[in-house]
């Protein structure tokens, strides 16, 4: 049997990133497990599949694979317990899926979850083909000839409840909404004659599949909404998009990024609500009005900020309330947290981390090394080293190439024909260019602003197996000199070490491999997501105390607060 060798993204995004053990029932070639292990390398992913050829391929990718009929061998891994059990378009192929669900619920950890992707027997195409007399089995898809059972929204929900599980999340997968709407319009008179509301029918008939999540116990819900700056230089991806996606994988977190998700976030009354302001400009009464409106609407307000405010001229205005007029602040480094605590004692540090470890794409030609530079606002940091860079470029000739993003002045200053320039680009392009390089150049001058910056560029480079050549400022706390990268504190050291990296590609690759292993073990977003979620719950549980402290810091907020809303 031929299997598609790519993961279902709606399943992948819903496997909790904090999971330690995952069972993929019907794992096929292991594509889903491979993609998940790129996000959470520490997890053990086990698979079950009845097809020997698919199981052989999956066995090369996952931690363990059992080639068995799951209905004949429910527990091929013995007494192993799981944090997540996945059925991706599997249950409809089984003779008794209800018995499998009930049995597997017994090997689900108390806080674990069941994840199911299930075809929808109420899809409009079923009714259309039946009415036209064209219904028939196909080799794949909704009418797959190997389907033994058919499920609707209601019957899937009943199956989960019968297994002792509580559904807490269901997402429709809709692929041709226009066709569903056209069929419903045509069928509307018949539907109405049958007493069926066409709008309600369309809601049930539009999804091709549903993705369900269920647990042993009911799940408390928290809504988190975030603003986002325009995605320049990856800061929005790293500090907003990727953490919010990670949180959404965890049970009970409903996330929404304004400007990314379509439409306004749904209003969910009666649940804890966090609003994250990404690098806001809360200036004067207008800025206070923003926070006041959010607090009046029941939100606890968090400011996300990852740069020293002293280096940003507009934040020097006396009427800036970015850090004082919010309940809490989240940032990326301890030195920066110490600065921000001068305005607000409630500061949490979530270090920048890799969202995934992608396949390596570099070190293909040992006779050619590419140095990548992609920094923003580094115009004062690289000039002390340009002579050293040109000296190595002149000596190495075609063996050293340069990939420069955004900084036209550095590109022009490099005295070599072996260089390429890319203007400021989106984060996906940035990472693509980085991933095809072997060395990442990371200069930072010794300033108060720079000392508060994070080691993100080391994390990015290492995740892509790119060796770091970095200043001791910031990176000295992360890089083991000579083992996971090279450090420099002057032009002479830079010149010597760059020449060595180009002349000894095996050494450079060895450092890149060790740095990649360091990030895999220590700096993954997956290891941080539970801590981040716990902090948000801690804030909410202390909201009355934090709101009183907020009004003490900024009395203007309390003065305008309706008396009934005051904490």
N, C-alpha and C positions, 0 to 999 in steps of 0.2 A: 504494500500500500504506500502511496506517495503522501508525504506530510509537508505542509508549509513550514519552512525552517525560519520562522520569525515569531516573536512573541505577540500575544494579544495585549495591546497597550493598556486596555481598560482593566485587565487582570494584573498586569505588572505594577501599575500605579496603586493598586489596592492591597498588595501584600505588605503588611506592616514592615517598615524599615528596621524596627527594633526586634524582629523575629530572629530567634537563634536556630530553630529547626523548622524546615518547610518540607511538606510532602506534596509532590505534584502527581496526582492520580491521572493516568493517561498522559504522561509527560512527552510522548512522541520522541522527537530527536533531542529534547532537552533545551529548546530555544528559550523558553520562559525562564527556566532555572539559571541558564547562563546569563541572561540579561539581569536577573535579580542579583546574582552573585557579583556582577560588576558594581552594583549599588551597595551591596552589603557583603563584602568578601568574607566576613567572619561567620556568616550563616552556613549551616549544613543543609544542603538541598538534596533530598532523596526522591527518587522517581519510581513509578510503577507503570509498565506498559506491557501489553500482551504481544506486541509485534516484535519479533527477535531482531530484525534489522534496525528498526527505530531504537530499540533498547540498547543495541550495541553502540550506536552513535551517542545516545544519551549517557551511556556508561563512561564514555571518554570525557564527558563534560561535567557531570554532576558528581556528588560525593559517593553515592551508592545508587544503583538501579536494580530493581527486581523485574525480570521478565516473566510475568505471571498473569493469569486471569484473576483480577482483583476479587471477583465474586467467589472464586474457589480458594483464594488465599488472601484473606482480608488483612492479615498482619505479617507480611513477609519480613519485616524488620523487628519482629519479636515485640518486646515490651517498650520500644521506643515511643516517647511522647512527643507531640508536635505543637508548635506555636501557631502554625497555619497549615491547613489542608486545602489544596486547590483541586477543583474539578473544572477544567476548561473544556466545555462541550463534550462531556464524558457521560454524565448520568443518563442521558437519553439513549445511550447505547447499551445500557445494562438491563438484565432481565428483572432484577429487583433492586432498583436504586434506593428505595426506601430503607431496605435492610442494610445496605452499605453505609448510608448516611448515619443510621442509628449506631452501627458498630463503630465507625470511625469517630463518632462523637466521644466515645469512651477513651480514645487515645489523644484527645485534644486537651492541652493544658488548661487549667482553670481560667486563665485570661487569654486563651488562644481564640482563633476564629476559623470558621469555614468560609471559603471563597468559591463561588459557583458562577460559571457562565452557562446560560441555558437558552436554547432556542424558544421562541414564543409561538405557541400553536395558535394564538389569536391574530397573528400577522395577517394583514389584509390580503396578501397573495394566496393564502390558503383558501379563503372564501372566494376570491376571484377565480382561481383555477377550478374549484368545485362547481361554481355556478356555470362556468364555460365548458365543463366536462373535459378539462385538459389536465386534471391532477394526475401526477405520476412520479415515481421515484427517480432520483438523479444520483450521480456519483458523489456529490458533495453538497454542502449547503443545507438549507432548511429542509429539503426533501431528500436528504441523504438516505439511501436504501438500507443502511445499517442502523437507522434509528428504530429502536424497539418501543420507546415510551415517548409520550407527548405531554408537555407541561405548559400551563398558562401561568400568569402572575399569581392567581389565587391558589392554584394547586402546588406551585413551588413553595409558596409561603406555608401552606398546610404541611408539606413534607418536612420542612425545617422545624416547625413547631412539634410535629409528631416525633421527631428525633430528639426532642428536649432542648432545642436551640431557639434563641431569640433573634430574629432578623432585625438588624439595626440600620442597614444601608442597602439601597437598591438603585441601580443606575440603568436606564434604558439605553440600548445601542440602536440608534436610528440612522439608516443609511440612505433612504430615499423618501424623505418626508413629502415631497411634492406628489409622488405617485400615490402614497397613502391618502393624501388630502383629496386628490382627484377621484379615487375610488369611492371615498366616503361621500363626496358630493353627489356622485352618480347614484349611490345606494341610499341616499338620505330618505327618499319617500318610503322605501321598503322598511328601513330601520324605524322610522317614525310609526309606520303602520304596525310594527311589532312591539311598539312601546319602548324602543331603544333610543336614547338620546344620541344623535350623531356625534356630538362633541365628545361624549364619554366613550363612544365606540372608537373614535379616532385615537383617543389617548391609549386605548388598549391595543389597537391594530397597527400603530405606527412602529413600535419597537420590533426589530428583527430578533433581538436577544435581550435578556436581562442579566446584569451582573449583581449577584447577591452577596452580602456578608452577614454572618450570624455568629453568635457567641453563646456560651452557657448561661450568662446572666445579662440582664438589661444594661445598656451602655449609657452613661451620662454624656450629654452633648454640650460642646462648646463651639461657638461661632467665632471665627477670627477673620477679620477683614483688614486688608493692607492697601495703602496707596503704594505707588511705585514711580520713581523718577523715570524719565526716558532712558531706555537701556543703552547707556554709553559706557564702553569699557568693561562691561560685565558686572558692574557693581549691583545693578538691579537683579541680575540672575543669581548672583552669589548670596546676596543679603535678603532677597525677597522671594523670587520665583522658586528657587530650589528648596529653601527651607519650608515654604508654604506647601509645596508638593509633598515634601517629606512628612509634614504634619498631617496632611490629608490622608496619608497611608495608614495612620494610626486610628484605631477605633474611637469614634466620638468627636473627632475634630472636623468641622465643616469650614473650609477655607475659601476665600474669594479675594482675588487681586483686582482692584479697580483699574480699568484700562486694559485688562488682558482678557478676563472672562466677559462673555457677551452679556449685555444688560446690567441692570443694577443688582446688587446682592439681594437674595430673598430676605425678607424680614422674618426673623424667627423669635417670637416673643417667648418669654419664660425660660430662656436658657442663658447661661453666662455668655457675655459678648465682649470681645477684645478688639480694639481698633488700633492698628499699628500705622503710625505716620512715618513714612520713609524719607529721611533727610528733609524735614519740613522747613518752612520759613514762617514761624509763628511770630509775626511782627505786629506790635501795637494792639489796638482794640480789635482789629480785624482778625489777628491771630488768636486772641483770646476767645473771640466769638466762635471760631472753629472748635476749640476744645469744649467750650461751654455747651455748644449744640450737641456734641458727642456725649458728654456726661449727662445732659438732660435726656438723651435718648437711651440711656442705660448702659453705655459703653464704659469700660475701663480703658484708658488711653495710654499707649506706649509709644515712645519716640525711638526709632531705629536710626543710629548715627554711627559712622565709622571713620571719621576724620577729626583731627584736632580743630576745634572751632576757632582757635586763634589764627589759623592759616586761611580762614575764609573771611574776606573783608566785610561782607554784608552782615555777618554774625557779630560784628563789633558794635553794632548800633545798640544804644541803651534800652530800646524798647523790644528787644528780641526775647521771646519766652520759650524757646525750643525745649529746654531741659527742665526748667522750673515749673512750667504750666502743664505738666503731664504727670500721670501717676507713677510712671517708671520709664527707664531708659534701657535699651539693649545696644551693645556695641561689640567690637571684635577683639580688643586687646586689654590687658590689665593696666598698662600705662595710660591708655585713653580713658578707661573706666575711672582711674584716680582723678583725672582732670574733670570728668563729667560729674563726679560725686560732689564737687564743690557747689554745684547747683541743685543736685537731687541725690539723696543717699541711696535710692532704690535703683541700682544699676546692676544688670546681669551681663556677663561676658560669654558670648558664643563665638569661639574662634572660627575664622573662615575654614571651610573644609571642602573636600572633594565630594561631589554628588555621585560620581561613578569612576571606575577605573576602566577606561576604554582599551580596546586592543592596541598594541604598540604598532607604529607605522614608520619608525625611523631606523637609523643605523643600517641602511640597506647597502651603502657603498662606503667601505672603510677609507677610500681615497678622497672622500669629500665630506666635510663637516659644515653644517649650517648653524650660524649663531643667530638666535632670535632676540629681538628687542621689541617690546610692545607696551612700554609704559606711557601713562598719561601724566602730564605735568612733571616731566623729568628734565626739563630744559636746563636746570641748574645742577643736575646730578651727574651727567655724563661728560661734560667738557673737560674735567681734569684727567680723563682717561683716553681722549681721542688720539693723542700721539701714540700711546701704547697700542691701541687697536690698529692704527695704521701701520705701525712697525710690524706687528704679527701678520697683518694682511699682506704687506709687501714681501715678507719672507716666505709665507706659505703659498702665495699665488692662488692657483685654482683649487687648492685643497681646502680653502676657507671661504665660505660664502656667507652673506649677511641677509637676513630677512627682517626688514624694518617696517613696523606698523605705526602710523600716525605722525611720528617725529621726523618731518622733512629736513630739519636742520641737521640732525645726526646723519641722515642718509646722505645729504650733500657733503658733509664733512669727511665721510669715509672715502679714502683715496684708493679705490679698487673698482674694477669693472664687475666684480663678482658680487653684485648686490641687487636687491629688489625692494621696491617700496609699495606699500599698500596704505591708502588713506584710512582714516578712522572707519572701522567696520563693525558689523554686529558681532556678538560674542561667539556665535557658531563659526564664523569665518576666522576670528582670532584664534580659536582653539584648533581649527584645522591647520592653520599656518604653523602654530606652535608644535603640533603633533608631528609635523614633517621635518622638524629641526632636531639637532642633537645637543645644542648648548643654548641655555637661556641666560642672557646678560641682565643683571639686576643691580644697578648702582643706586645707592641712596646716600646723600650727604648727611653729615651729622648736624641735624637741626631738631628743635623741639617738635616741630610738625612731623618730621620723618620718624622720630623715635616712637611716636604713637601709632605708626602704621603697622599693618599686619604682614605676615609672611605669605600672603596669598599667592604671589607669583612663584614661590618655591613649591607650594602645594599644587598649583596648576601644572607647572613643569614636571614635577615628579609623577603626578598621576598619568601623564602622557609619556613617561620614561624619557624625559629630557633632562640632561645634567645641568645643574645650576652653577653659575659663576657669579658670586654675589658679594656685596659689601658686608662688612661685619655689622654695620648698623642694621638692626632688626633681624637679619638672617643669621647672625651669630648665635642667636638663641635657639635656632632650629636645625641648622646644618652642622653635621659633624665634619669638620674640615678634612678633606682628603678621603672621606668615606662615603658620605651622601652628597657631596658637592665640594666645590672649592670656594674659599673665602678670600677676599683681598681687602686691604685697608690703604693701599697706595697704588700708584700707577705701575711701579716696578713689579709688585706682586701680581697684579693683573696680567701684565705682559708675560711673565714667566709661566703662569698657570694656564693662560689661554694657549700659549705655544705648546705646552705639554698636552693639553686636551686634544688639540688637533693632531699632534704627532703620535699620540698613543690612543687611538680610538677604542681599543679594548678596555683601557683604564676608564675612559669616559663612560663607556656603556656600563661597566661594572658599578660605577658610582650612581648612574641613573637607575640601574636595577635596584640597588640598595635603597635609594631614595623612594622609589616606587613602593618597595616593601614597607618602608617606614610609614608612608601615607596610608597604605592599605591597612596597616595594623593600628594606626594611631590617629589619623586625621580624616576619617570618613564622616560625612553628614549622618550616616546611619547610626553611629555611636552617640550622636548628640541629640537625636530627635526626642528621645524619652525625657532627657533633662530639660529641653526647651518646653515640652508640653507640661511637665510638672511645674515649671516656673510660672507658666500662664495660669494654671490652676491655683498655685499659691497666691498669685496676685489677686485672683478673683475671691479667694477665701478670706483675704485681708482687705477687701475693697473699702470697707467702712473706715478702717484705720488709715489706709492710703489716701482716701478722699479727704479726710480731716487734715492730713499732712499737706495735701495739695492746696487746700484753702488757706492753711496757715502760711504757706510760701507765697501764694498769689491771692490775697484777699479780694481782688477785683472779681475773681471767678465766683467766690461765695456770695459777694454782694449782689450779684445779678441772678443768683440761683433762686428759683421759686421755693418758698419755704417748705412745701410738701416734698420736694426732691432732695433736700439737704440730708446728709448722712448724720 
